[in-house]
Amino acid sequence: MARRSTSRPADQGPPPAERILDVDVDEEMRSSFLEYAYSVIYSRALPDARDGLKPVQRRILFQMGEMGLRPDRGHVKSARVVGDVMGRLHPHGDTAIYDALVRMAQDFSLRLPLVDGHGNFGSLDDGPAASRYTEARMALSATAMVDGLDEDVVDFVPTYDNAATQPSVLPSAIPNLLVNGASGIAVGMATNMPPHNLGEVVAAARHLIARPDATLDDLMRFVPGPDLPSGGRIVGLEGIRDAYATGRGTFRTRATARIEDITARRKGIVFTELPYTVGPEKVIEKVKDAVSAKKLLGIAAIDDFTDREHGLRLVVEVKTGFTPEAVLAQLYKLTPLEDSFGINNVCLVEGQPRTLGLRELLQVFIGHRLEVVRRRSTHRLAKRRERLHLVEGLLIAVLDIDEVIQVIRTSDDGAAARSRLVEVFDLSDVQAEHILELRLRRLTRFSRLELETEQAELLAAIAELEALLGDEALQREAVSDGLAEVARVHGTPRRTVLLEAGAAPATAAVPLQVADDPCWVLLSATGLLARTAGSELPSGGPRTAHDVLRSAVHSTARGDVGALTSRGRVLRVGVVETPSLPPTAGAPSLSGGAPLREFVTLEAGEEVVALVPLTQQPGDGEGAGLALATAQGVVKRVAAEPVGAKDSWEVIGLDPSDAVVGAAWLARGDEELVLTTSDAQLLRFSASLVRPQGRAARGMAGVRVSAGARVLSFAAVPADAADQAVVVTVAGAAGALPGSPGVTVKVAPFDEYPPKGRATGGVRCHRFLKDEGELALAWVGLGPARATSATGAPVELPAPTGRRDGSGVPLAGAVVAVDGTRGDLPDGLPEAVTGGHL
């Protein structure tokens, strides 16, 4: 038992006799808690199923309408709105009011915002500015929520202090509860409803209006699932159907991502849409925690590049050697980038909390709109009947205007005049009073025509309203037409993509790290570097529509290759850092490659000559290794020596005036080495004539170079494939600067050139015409040969001729690089060939 006692301050005299009431504690707690629970459920936490608003939201919109804060008016301080709502309508504090106003202005919280905010209204990670710093007015959609309040369409109830009245529910031409959703925690229950697309909800409502017996499956053809303000993707539709059927269900939301090249060496995962209610800072925090705990692997950095102009852009940089698709699957699993949403459609129906499915929610809204249409039509009918009654009295007065004036002039006062008008002209008191208040200017012939026109219009409107009130089908049609207009004015395209459950990422099928599988590393004539996805170098046809291969090196995905430069240095390049070309049935396209200069650091004037292997290749013989040549005719075979973990090292000692012009990987050591000079001399000799030397050695004489000439190209041709090789020479104009386009081109079989000894002058490979001075380009390799121009367009080459020292034919275009097919190499014979180049 508990006791209640009354007392009074000592300065108010002796207290009266003490009165103690015995109250049962259990009964007191039960009644007090029930009152509190009812207040929270009905007056604070749960939305009404008709307008989808909680009391505080309804009061905000109503008060903004009373203040005239329409979309065509200026913004006012949010603090002013909050103060008026708190002072006139809402019995709670300003914090709750401002929080509700802010949420109605956030386009990331509501699918169709109801408040047009100006200023900092917060984000998913940060709160809004104080109400004294922000401004607000009604959004265009809010006018559809309050339209018709002056036509007795809803009941008004007293405010908390009985000083005024407020609407118990808004007319709500928009199905707001489904469109904007709701969330709230009451006592013993909660609500959590996702937003939907206005156009889809309206289409379902109109279908239900036309076919009241429509099933849930019929309605889901129009509303397949939620449409979240943040976009994203919904994975798994079974939970959505359960929620539409029973009012409870769960679905998963997933961020929208794509994989991009962040740099030439690294790929990144770019997120442009996040799950509903998930902010980028929350994602960044969870990613960093998972990386620190070593639960999340393969992430180098995460950066937020979101701005007002481009929207959300959250970039996760993937470490070299990790598969971006597998890292993305980890992110979905371990971070809020994939989140669940539990649907709990609890709302108030006739003051009672109920859990409703999609069909029931639409039925309640349609019923509310039908009631609004009936009450509005009844109000309009009464107004038009009143006006018709006055117009009929005015017409009587206009017809007998002289007698009316005489009656009024001869009356002692207004009451007598009114009585005599009623008696003489058989008018009602209302008509007589209206005539007495009428100005004389209205009693003209033109006013009579106006009154007759107005009478006809009123009669037609009354007949239409009576027909509407007497036919439920017409009422339903009016509601349907109103919804169609709402969808036309306020509807927007769907933002959220719906996916079946099978669209979840197959984490087990994608390895986290790039497997150390065999591949080919490719360098194009325009300097693009890439690797193939397979262990074989496809043959046949062009490798890209706008480029040719300069080098192709066999390696593994997690291995290294070398980039040989004109300064005689080899720079280490990690294969896993190079872009991977998608597997193709034919030749790979290098359009997905990256510039080689993104992977190596070159000195001034230094160029990459070729890609070379760093280790022995499968199938190599004892004499396998690197061979290279310089512009001054030096040739060298580099002996195999360990280089350790160095990133760069020299492979030849060069004179300051000399430069490496070409290199080739010798698989057996018995290949034919071919050097071509700018004065059209070609020397062919066996690689066995060149002994391997250490990296610091300066090489030995390869070809005797005439004064003013230089070695233009160097290649190695397999001895057993010499009959498949061709020689392509391009002659330039006399006196042309190095790098100028050629004039004529000649293609000849390689067998036409006899082998000679090392350090000799070779044989002539191109006869110059009158205006030709030296070779602009030379290439030796397995045919058929293919050429490309500086713009990347293919250049047609002539058919091979039998004359090794003949003149060329005019070029169809400027040639800058030549490549061969490489299609018929013996099995197990790796190749690294430098193509001719300017």
C-alpha positions in Angstrom: 0.0 0.0 0.0 1.1 3.6 -0.5 0.0 6.7 1.2 -0.7 10.2 -0.2 -0.6 13.2 2.2 -1.2 16.9 1.6 0.8 19.7 3.3 1.2 23.4 3.0 4.1 25.8 3.6 4.6 27.0 7.2 4.0 30.7 6.3 0.4 30.0 5.3 -0.8 29.3 8.8 -1.6 26.1 10.5 -2.3 23.2 8.2 -5.8 21.7 8.0 -6.5 18.3 9.3 -4.2 15.8 7.5 -5.9 13.6 4.9 -4.3 10.3 4.0 -5.6 8.1 1.1 -4.6 4.5 0.9 -3.9 3.5 -2.7 -3.0 0.0 -4.0 0.5 0.3 -5.5 -0.2 -2.3 -8.2 -3.3 -0.6 -9.3 -1.6 2.8 -9.3 1.3 1.6 -11.4 -1.0 -0.1 -13.8 -3.2 2.9 -14.4 -0.3 5.4 -14.6 1.6 3.2 -17.0 -1.4 2.6 -19.2 -2.0 6.4 -19.4 1.7 7.0 -20.3 1.7 4.1 -22.9 -1.5 5.4 -24.5 0.0 8.9 -24.7 3.2 7.7 -26.3 1.5 5.4 -28.8 -1.3 7.7 -29.8 0.2 11.2 -29.4 3.9 10.8 -30.2 5.5 7.6 -31.7 3.1 6.0 -34.2 1.9 7.6 -37.5 -1.7 7.7 -38.6 -2.4 5.3 -41.4 -4.4 7.9 -43.3 -1.9 10.8 -43.7 1.2 8.9 -42.6 2.2 11.6 -40.1 2.9 11.7 -36.4 1.1 14.4 -34.4 4.2 16.7 -34.3 4.7 16.4 -38.0 1.0 17.1 -38.6 1.2 20.2 -36.4 4.3 21.5 -38.1 2.7 21.3 -41.6 -0.6 22.8 -40.3 1.1 25.7 -38.6 3.3 26.4 -41.6 0.1 26.6 -43.7 -1.5 28.9 -41.2 1.6 31.1 -41.3 1.4 31.3 -45.1 4.8 29.6 -45.7 3.9 28.4 -49.1 6.4 27.3 -51.8 6.1 30.7 -53.6 6.8 32.7 -50.4 10.2 33.4 -48.8 11.9 31.2 -46.2 11.6 32.1 -42.5 13.7 31.1 -39.6 13.1 27.6 -38.4 13.1 28.9 -34.9 10.0 30.9 -35.7 8.2 27.9 -37.0 9.2 25.8 -33.9 8.1 28.6 -31.6 4.7 29.0 -33.1 4.1 25.2 -33.2 5.2 24.9 -29.5 3.2 27.9 -28.4 0.0 27.1 -30.2 -0.2 23.3 -30.8 2.5 21.0 -29.4 2.7 20.4 -25.6 6.3 19.2 -25.8 9.7 20.9 -26.1 11.3 22.6 -29.0 13.9 19.9 -29.6 11.4 17.3 -30.6 9.7 19.8 -32.9 12.9 20.9 -34.6 14.1 17.3 -35.1 10.8 16.4 -36.8 11.0 19.5 -39.0 14.6 18.7 -40.0 13.7 15.1 -40.9 10.9 16.3 -43.2 13.5 18.5 -45.0 16.2 15.8 -45.6 16.1 14.3 -49.0 18.2 11.4 -47.8 15.6 10.5 -45.1 12.3 11.0 -47.1 11.6 9.9 -50.6 9.4 13.0 -51.0 10.5 15.8 -48.6 7.7 17.9 -47.2 9.7 20.9 -46.0 11.9 23.0 -48.2 14.9 23.8 -46.0 17.6 26.4 -46.5 20.8 26.0 -44.6 22.6 23.2 -42.9 20.0 20.5 -42.3 22.6 17.9 -41.5 23.7 14.6 -43.1 23.7 11.0 -42.3 26.8 11.5 -40.2 26.3 15.0 -38.8 23.4 16.8 -37.2 21.8 20.0 -38.4 22.6 23.5 -37.4 20.6 25.1 -34.7 17.1 26.3 -35.6 18.2 29.9 -35.3 20.6 29.4 -38.2 18.3 27.5 -40.7 15.3 28.6 -42.6 12.2 26.7 -43.9 9.0 26.8 -45.8 6.6 24.3 -47.1 7.7 22.1 -50.0 5.4 21.8 -53.0 4.4 18.3 -51.9 3.3 19.6 -48.5 0.6 21.8 -50.2 -1.0 18.6 -51.4 -1.0 17.3 -47.8 -3.0 20.3 -46.4 -5.1 21.2 -49.5 -8.8 21.5 -48.6 -8.5 22.1 -44.8 -10.8 25.1 -45.3 -13.5 22.9 -46.8 -14.5 20.8 -43.7 -12.8 17.7 -45.1 -11.4 16.5 -41.7 -12.4 16.9 -38.1 -10.8 19.6 -36.0 -10.0 19.0 -32.3 -9.0 21.3 -29.5 -5.4 22.1 -28.9 -3.7 21.1 -25.7 -4.8 24.4 -24.0 -8.2 24.6 -25.6 -7.3 27.9 -27.0 -7.7 26.9 -30.6 -8.4 23.9 -32.8 -6.2 21.7 -35.0 -6.9 19.0 -37.6 -7.0 15.4 -36.3 -5.6 14.3 -39.6 -4.6 16.0 -42.8 -6.4 15.6 -46.1 -3.2 14.1 -47.6 -3.7 13.8 -51.3 -0.3 11.9 -51.3 -0.1 8.3 -49.9 2.5 9.6 -47.5 2.9 6.6 -45.2 4.0 4.3 -48.1 5.9 7.0 -50.0 8.0 8.4 -47.1 7.8 5.5 -44.7 8.0 6.0 -40.9 10.0 4.9 -37.9 9.3 5.2 -34.2 9.5 3.4 -30.9 6.4 3.4 -28.7 5.7 1.4 -25.5 5.8 -2.3 -26.2 5.8 -1.7 -30.0 7.7 0.0 -32.7 7.2 0.9 -36.4 9.8 0.8 -39.2 8.4 1.4 -42.7 10.6 1.9 -45.8 9.9 4.6 -48.4 8.4 3.7 -51.8 8.1 5.3 -55.2 5.2 7.7 -55.5 4.3 6.7 -59.1 4.3 3.0 -58.2 2.2 3.5 -55.1 -0.3 5.7 -57.0 -0.6 3.1 -59.8 -1.3 0.4 -57.2 -3.9 2.6 -55.4 -5.7 3.4 -58.7 -5.7 -0.3 -59.6 -7.2 -1.1 -56.2 -9.8 1.7 -56.7 -10.8 0.2 -60.0 -10.7 -3.4 -58.8 -11.4 -3.6 -55.1 -11.0 -7.4 -55.2 -7.4 -7.1 -56.5 -4.9 -9.5 -54.8 -1.5 -8.8 -53.4 0.2 -10.3 -56.4 -1.8 -7.8 -58.6 -0.7 -4.9 -56.5 3.0 -6.0 -56.4 3.0 -5.7 -60.2 2.9 -2.0 -59.6 4.9 -1.9 -56.3 7.6 -4.5 -56.6 9.6 -3.2 -53.6 10.7 -0.2 -51.7 12.4 2.8 -53.4 15.0 4.2 -51.0 16.1 7.9 -51.1 19.7 6.9 -51.3 19.2 4.5 -54.2 21.4 1.5 -53.8 20.3 -2.1 -54.3 17.8 -4.4 -52.6 18.9 -8.0 -52.6 16.3 -10.7 -52.0 12.6 -10.1 -52.6 11.1 -12.8 -50.4 11.2 -10.7 -47.3 9.5 -7.9 -49.1 6.6 -10.0 -50.2 6.2 -11.3 -46.6 6.1 -7.7 -45.4 3.5 -6.8 -48.0 1.4 -9.8 -47.0 1.7 -9.7 -43.2 3.2 -6.3 -42.3 6.5 -7.8 -41.2 9.6 -8.8 -43.2 13.2 -8.2 -43.8 15.3 -7.3 -46.8 19.0 -6.5 -47.4 20.2 -3.2 -49.0 23.6 -3.1 -50.7 25.7 -0.2 -51.9 26.1 0.5 -55.6 29.8 0.0 -56.6 31.9 -0.2 -59.6 35.6 -1.1 -60.1 37.8 1.6 -61.6 41.5 2.2 -62.3 42.6 4.7 -59.6 46.1 4.8 -60.8 48.0 2.8 -63.5 49.1 0.4 -60.8 46.1 0.1 -58.6 42.4 -0.5 -58.9 39.7 0.9 -56.6 36.2 0.2 -55.7 34.0 3.3 -56.1 30.7 3.5 -54.2 28.2 6.0 -55.5 25.1 4.9 -53.5 25.0 3.6 -49.9 22.4 1.6 -48.1 19.4 3.5 -46.6 20.4 5.5 -43.4 24.1 4.6 -43.8 26.5 7.5 -44.0 30.1 7.5 -45.5 31.8 8.2 -42.2 30.1 5.2 -40.6 31.4 3.1 -43.5 34.9 4.5 -43.2 35.0 3.8 -39.5 33.9 0.2 -39.9 36.4 -0.4 -42.7 39.3 1.0 -40.7 38.3 -1.1 -37.6 38.0 -4.3 -39.8 41.4 -3.6 -41.4 43.0 -3.0 -38.0 41.6 -6.2 -36.7 43.0 -8.0 -39.8 39.5 -9.2 -40.7 39.5 -7.2 -43.9 42.4 -7.8 -46.3 43.6 -6.1 -49.5 42.7 -2.5 -48.7 45.3 0.2 -49.1 43.2 3.3 -48.3 39.6 4.6 -48.2 38.8 8.2 -49.1 35.6 10.2 -49.3 35.4 12.5 -52.3 31.7 13.4 -51.9 30.6 16.9 -52.9 27.5 18.8 -53.8 28.2 18.8 -57.5 29.0 15.1 -58.1 27.2 13.5 -55.2 28.5 10.5 -53.2 31.9 9.1 -54.2 33.5 6.8 -51.6 36.7 5.2 -53.0 38.3 2.1 -51.5 41.8 1.6 -53.0 42.7 -2.1 -53.4 46.3 -3.3 -52.7 48.3 -4.7 -55.6 47.9 -8.4 -55.9 44.3 -8.6 -54.5 41.2 -9.2 -56.6 38.9 -6.2 -56.4 35.8 -8.4 -56.8 36.8 -10.5 -53.8 37.6 -7.4 -51.7 34.2 -6.0 -52.6 32.6 -9.2 -51.3 34.5 -8.8 -48.1 33.3 -5.3 -47.7 29.7 -6.3 -48.2 30.1 -9.1 -45.6 32.0 -7.1 -42.9 30.8 -3.5 -43.2 27.5 -1.6 -43.4 27.9 -1.5 -47.2 25.4 -4.3 -47.1 22.8 -3.8 -44.4 19.5 -5.3 -43.4 16.2 -3.5 -43.0 13.4 -4.9 -40.9 9.9 -3.9 -42.0 7.3 -3.5 -39.2 4.2 -1.8 -40.6 2.6 -0.6 -37.3 0.4 2.4 -37.5 -2.8 3.9 -36.1 -6.1 2.9 -37.6 -9.1 4.6 -35.9 -6.9 5.3 -32.9 -5.7 1.7 -32.5 -2.3 0.4 -33.4 -2.4 -2.2 -36.1 0.1 -4.1 -38.3 -1.0 -3.7 -41.9 0.2 -5.2 -45.2 0.4 -3.4 -48.5 -3.2 -4.0 -49.5 -4.6 -2.9 -46.1 -2.4 0.3 -46.1 -3.8 1.2 -49.5 -7.4 0.5 -48.5 -7.1 2.7 -45.4 -5.7 5.5 -47.5 -8.3 5.1 -50.3 -11.0 5.1 -47.6 -9.6 8.3 -46.2 -9.5 10.0 -49.6 -13.1 8.9 -50.3 -14.2 10.5 -47.1 -12.3 13.6 -48.0 -14.0 13.8 -51.4 -17.5 13.2 -49.8 -17.0 15.9 -47.2 -15.5 18.3 -49.6 -18.3 17.8 -52.1 -20.9 18.2 -49.3 -19.3 21.4 -48.2 -19.1 22.7 -51.8 -22.7 21.7 -52.4 -23.9 23.7 -49.4 -21.9 26.7 -50.4 -23.2 26.7 -53.9 -26.8 26.2 -52.7 -26.4 29.2 -50.4 -25.0 31.3 -53.3 -27.8 30.2 -55.6 -30.4 31.2 -53.0 -28.8 34.7 -52.9 -28.5 35.0 -56.7 -32.2 34.1 -57.1 -33.2 36.8 -54.7 -31.0 39.3 -56.6 -32.7 38.4 -59.9 -36.1 39.1 -58.3 -34.8 42.5 -57.1 -33.3 43.4 -60.5 -36.6 42.6 -62.3 -38.6 45.0 -60.0 -35.8 47.4 -59.1 -38.0 50.5 -59.0 -40.5 48.9 -56.6 -37.6 47.6 -54.4 -36.2 51.1 -54.1 -39.6 52.5 -53.3 -40.1 49.9 -50.5 -36.7 50.6 -49.0 -37.2 54.4 -49.2 -40.6 54.3 -47.5 -39.5 52.1 -44.7 -38.7 53.6 -41.2 -35.6 51.5 -40.6 -33.6 48.5 -41.8 -35.7 45.9 -40.0 -38.9 47.3 -41.4 -37.4 47.4 -44.9 -36.4 43.8 -44.6 -39.8 42.7 -43.4 -41.6 44.6 -46.2 -39.2 43.1 -48.8 -40.0 39.6 -47.5 -43.7 40.3 -47.6 -43.9 42.1 -50.9 -41.5 40.0 -53.0 -41.9 36.7 -51.2 -38.2 36.6 -50.3 -36.4 34.9 -47.4 -34.8 36.9 -44.6 -31.4 36.0 -45.9 -32.2 37.2 -49.4 -33.8 40.4 -48.1 -30.8 41.2 -46.0 -28.4 40.6 -48.9 -30.5 43.0 -51.1 -30.3 45.7 -48.4 -26.5 45.4 -48.3 -26.2 45.4 -52.1 -24.6 48.5 -53.8 -26.8 50.2 -56.4 -24.1 49.8 -59.1 -24.9 46.0 -59.1 -28.5 46.6 -60.2 -27.7 47.3 -63.8 -28.7 45.5 -66.9 -25.1 44.0 -67.3 -25.3 42.7 -63.7 -28.5 41.0 -64.6 -26.7 39.1 -67.4 -24.0 38.2 -65.0 -26.4 36.9 -62.4 -28.2 34.8 -64.9 -24.9 33.3 -66.1 -23.9 32.6 -62.5 -27.2 31.0 -61.8 -26.8 28.6 -64.7 -23.3 27.7 -63.6 -24.4 27.2 -60.0 -27.2 24.9 -61.1 -24.8 22.8 -63.2 -22.3 22.6 -60.3 -25.0 21.6 -57.9 -26.2 18.9 -60.2 -22.7 17.6 -60.7 -22.0 17.6 -56.9 -25.4 15.9 -56.2 -24.5 13.2 -58.8 -21.1 12.7 -57.3 -22.5 12.4 -53.8 -25.1 10.0 -54.9 -22.7 7.6 -56.9 -19.8 5.9 -55.2 -18.3 5.0 -58.5 -18.0 8.7 -59.4 -16.4 9.3 -56.0 -13.8 6.5 -56.6 -13.1 8.0 -60.1 -12.5 11.4 -58.5 -10.0 9.9 -56.1 -8.3 8.1 -58.9 -8.0 11.2 -61.0 -6.6 13.2 -58.1 -4.0 10.5 -57.5 -3.0 10.6 -61.1 -2.5 14.3 -61.0 -0.4 14.0 -57.8 1.8 11.4 -59.5 2.2 13.6 -62.6 3.3 16.6 -60.5 5.4 15.0 -57.8 6.5 11.6 -59.3 10.1 10.8 -59.9 11.9 7.8 -61.5 12.8 4.8 -59.3 16.2 5.0 -57.7 16.7 1.6 -56.0 17.5 -1.5 -58.1 15.7 -4.7 -57.0 17.7 -7.9 -57.3 16.9 -11.5 -56.6 18.6 -13.3 -53.7 20.8 -15.2 -56.2 22.5 -11.9 -57.2 24.6 -12.0 -54.0 28.4 -12.0 -54.7 29.9 -15.5 -54.9 32.7 -15.0 -52.5 33.9 -18.5 -52.7 34.3 -18.4 -56.5 36.6 -15.4 -56.5 40.0 -15.8 -54.9 41.0 -12.9 -52.6 44.5 -12.6 -54.0 45.5 -12.8 -57.7 46.7 -16.4 -58.4 50.2 -16.8 -59.7 49.0 -18.1 -63.0 51.1 -18.0 -66.2 50.5 -14.9 -68.4 52.0 -12.7 -71.1 53.1 -9.2 -70.3 52.6 -7.0 -73.4 54.1 -3.7 -74.4 52.6 -1.9 -77.4 54.3 0.5 -79.8 52.5 3.4 -78.2 53.8 2.5 -74.8 50.7 0.7 -73.3 51.5 -2.0 -70.8 49.2 -4.9 -69.9 49.1 -8.6 -69.2 46.9 -11.3 -70.6 44.6 -13.4 -68.4 45.8 -16.7 -70.0 49.0 -18.6 -70.3 49.1 -18.5 -74.1 49.6 -15.6 -76.4 46.7 -15.7 -78.9 47.6 -15.6 -82.5 45.9 -14.5 -85.7 44.7 -11.0 -86.5 45.5 -7.6 -85.0 46.0 -7.3 -81.3 44.2 -4.0 -81.2 42.6 -1.8 -83.8 45.0 1.1 -83.1 48.3 -0.4 -82.0 50.9 -3.2 -82.4 53.0 -5.1 -80.0 56.6 -4.0 -79.3 57.4 -6.7 -76.7 55.7 -9.9 -75.4 57.2 -11.6 -72.3 56.0 -14.8 -70.7 55.7 -14.6 -67.0 53.4 -15.3 -64.0 50.8 -13.0 -62.5 52.8 -12.5 -59.3 56.2 -12.4 -60.9 58.4 -9.7 -62.3 59.7 -8.6 -65.7 62.3 -6.1 -66.7 62.0 -2.9 -68.8 65.3 -2.4 -70.7 66.0 1.2 -71.4 68.2 3.0 -73.9 70.7 3.7 -71.2 71.4 0.0 -70.7 69.4 -0.2 -67.5 66.8 -2.9 -66.5 64.0 -1.6 -64.3 61.9 -4.1 -62.4 58.2 -4.1 -63.1 55.7 -6.2 -60.9 53.4 -8.1 -63.2 50.6 -8.0 -60.7 50.6 -4.2 -60.9 49.9 -4.2 -64.6 46.3 -4.0 -65.9 44.8 -7.4 -66.7 43.2 -7.8 -70.1 40.0 -9.7 -70.3 40.3 -13.1 -71.9 39.3 -13.2 -75.6 38.9 -15.9 -78.2 41.1 -14.0 -80.6 44.0 -11.6 -80.1 44.0 -9.5 -77.0 43.2 -5.8 -77.2 45.6 -3.4 -75.6 43.1 -0.6 -75.2 42.8 -1.6 -71.6 46.5 -1.1 -70.9 48.2 1.7 -69.0 51.2 3.9 -70.0 54.5 2.2 -69.2 55.8 5.5 -67.7 53.3 5.0 -64.8 55.3 1.9 -63.7 59.0 3.0 -64.2 60.9 6.2 -63.5 63.1 7.3 -66.4 65.8 9.8 -66.6 65.8 12.7 -69.1 66.2 11.4 -72.6 65.9 7.8 -71.5 63.4 5.5 -73.3 62.2 1.9 -72.7 63.4 -0.3 -75.6 61.8 -3.6 -74.7 60.4 -5.8 -72.0 62.7 -8.7 -71.0 62.3 -11.7 -68.7 64.3 -11.7 -65.5 64.6 -15.5 -65.0 65.0 -18.6 -67.2 61.7 -19.5 -68.9 60.1 -23.0 -69.2 61.7 -24.8 -72.1 64.8 -22.6 -72.2 68.1 -24.3 -73.2 71.5 -23.8 -71.6 72.4 -20.8 -73.8 69.2 -18.9 -72.9 69.5 -15.3 -71.9 69.3 -11.7 -72.9 70.9 -10.3 -76.0 71.0 -6.6 -76.9 72.6 -4.2 -79.4 73.5 -0.5 -79.4 73.3 2.3 -81.9 77.1 2.1 -82.6 76.9 -1.6 -83.6 77.9 -3.2 -80.2 76.2 -6.6 -79.5 76.1 -8.3 -76.1 74.8 -11.5 -74.5 74.2 -10.9 -70.8 75.4 -13.7 -68.5 73.0 -14.8 -65.8 73.9 -13.2 -62.5 71.8 -12.8 -59.4 70.4 -9.3 -58.9 68.7 -9.8 -55.5 65.9 -7.4 -54.6 67.2 -4.5 -56.7 64.7 -2.4 -58.5 67.2 -1.4 -61.3 70.6 -2.5 -62.6 72.8 -2.0 -65.6 73.3 -4.8 -68.1 75.9 -3.1 -70.3 78.6 -0.5 -70.0 77.8 2.2 -72.5 79.7 5.1 -74.0 78.0 8.4 -73.2 77.3 8.8 -76.9 75.9 5.3 -77.4 72.4 3.9 -76.7 70.7 0.5 -76.6 68.4 0.2 -79.7 67.0 -3.3 -79.3 66.9 -6.5 -77.2 65.8 -10.1 -77.5 65.5 -13.1 -75.2 67.4 -16.1 -76.6 65.6 -19.3 -75.6 68.3 -21.7 -77.0 71.4 -19.7 -77.8 71.4 -20.7 -81.5 69.1 -18.0 -82.8 70.0 -15.8 -85.7 70.9 -12.2 -84.6 70.0 -9.5 -87.1 71.2 -5.9 -87.0 70.0 -3.3 -89.5 71.7 0.1 -89.9 70.3 3.4 -91.1 72.3 3.2 -94.3 70.4 0.1 -95.3 72.9 -2.6 -94.3 71.6 -5.8 -92.7 73.9 -8.3 -90.9 72.8 -11.7 -89.9 74.9 -14.1 -87.8 74.5 -16.8 -85.3 74.1 -15.9 -81.6 76.7 -18.6 -80.8 79.4 -16.2 -82.1 78.7 -13.9 -79.1 79.9 -15.2 -75.8 77.9 -14.3 -72.6 79.5 -11.5 -70.5 78.9 -10.0 -67.1 76.6 -7.1 -66.6 79.4 -4.5 -66.4 81.0 -5.7 -69.7 80.8 -3.4 -72.7 79.9 -6.1 -75.2 81.7 -6.8 -78.5 81.5 -5.7 -82.1 78.3 -6.8 -83.8 78.1 -4.9 -87.1 80.5 -2.4 -88.8 78.8 0.9 -88.9 79.7 3.5 -91.6 80.5 7.1 -90.6 77.3 9.0 -90.0 75.2 5.8 -89.8 73.7 4.0 -86.8 72.1 0.7 -85.9 68.4 1.1 -86.4 67.0 -2.2 -85.2 68.0 -5.5 -83.6 66.1 -8.8 -83.5 66.6 -12.5 -82.9 65.0 -15.1 -85.3 64.7 -18.8 -84.2 66.9 -20.9 -86.5 64.2 -23.3 -87.3 61.7 -20.5 -88.1 63.9 -18.4 -90.4 61.7 -19.4 -93.4 58.8 -17.7 -91.8 60.5 -14.4 -91.1 60.4 -11.2 -93.2 62.3 -8.0 -93.3 60.5 -4.7 -93.5 62.4 -1.6 -94.4 61.1 2.0 -94.7 63.2 4.6 -96.5 63.1 8.2 -95.6 63.6 11.4 -97.6 67.2 12.7 -98.0 68.1 15.2 -95.3 65.0 14.4 -93.2 65.3 14.8 -89.5 65.3 11.6 -87.4 61.7 10.6 -86.7 60.4 11.9 -90.0 57.9 9.7 -91.8 59.2 7.3 -94.5 58.6 7.6 -98.2 58.8 4.0 -99.5 58.5 0.6 -97.9 59.8 -2.9 -98.9 59.0 -6.3 -97.5 61.4 -9.2 -98.3 61.8 -12.8 -97.1 64.4 -13.2 -94.4 66.0 -16.1 -96.3 67.1 -13.7 -99.0 69.7 -12.3 -96.8 72.8 -14.6 -96.4 74.4 -15.0 -93.0 77.9 -13.4 -92.5 80.4 -13.2 -89.8 80.1 -11.0 -86.7 81.7 -7.5 -86.9 81.3 -7.4 -90.7 79.4 -4.8 -92.7 76.4 -7.0 -93.8 74.5 -6.8 -97.1 72.3 -4.1 -98.6 68.7 -4.5 -97.7 67.1 -1.5 -99.5 68.0 0.4 -102.6 67.4 4.1 -102.2 65.6 6.1 -104.9 66.7 9.6 -106.0 65.2 11.6 -103.1 65.8 9.0 -100.4 68.8 9.2 -98.0 68.5 6.6 -95.2 66.2 4.1 -93.5 63.5 5.6 -91.3 62.5 2.2 -89.8 63.5 -1.4 -90.0 61.9 -4.5 -88.6 62.7 -8.3 -88.7 60.4 -10.9 -87.3 57.9 -13.7 -88.1 55.4 -12.7 -90.7 53.0 -11.6 -91.9 54.0 -8.1 -90.8 51.6 -5.5 -89.7 52.2 -1.7 -89.5 50.5 1.2 -87.7 50.6 5.0 -88.0 51.2 7.6 -85.4 47.4 8.0 -85.0 47.0 4.3 -84.4 45.4 3.6 -87.8 46.7 0.4 -89.6 48.9 1.0 -92.6 48.8 -1.5 -95.5 52.1 -3.1 -96.4 53.0 -4.5 -99.8 53.4 -8.3 -100.4 57.0 -9.7 -99.8 59.2 -9.5 -102.9 62.2 -11.8 -103.7 64.7 -8.9 -104.1 66.6 -8.3 -100.9 68.3 -5.1 -102.2 65.4 -3.8 -104.3 63.8 -0.4 -103.9 60.5 0.2 -102.1 57.0 1.1 -103.1 55.3 4.4 -102.0 53.8 4.2 -98.5 50.0 4.3 -98.0 50.6 6.2 -94.7 53.3 7.2 -92.2 54.5 4.0 -90.4 55.8 4.3 -86.9 55.8 0.6 -85.8 55.7 -2.9 -87.2 54.6 -6.1 -85.6 54.3 -9.8 -86.7 51.8 -12.5 -86.0 53.9 -14.6 -83.7 51.5 -17.4 -84.5 53.6 -20.4 -85.3 56.3 -20.5 -82.7 57.6 -24.0 -81.6 56.0 -25.2 -78.4 57.9 -24.1 -75.3 59.7 -21.3 -77.0 59.2 -18.0 -75.1 59.8 -14.8 -77.0 60.7 -11.2 -76.3 61.1 -9.3 -79.5 61.6 -5.6 -80.1 59.7 -4.2 -83.0 61.1 -1.6 -85.3 60.4 2.0 -84.2 61.4 5.5 -85.0 
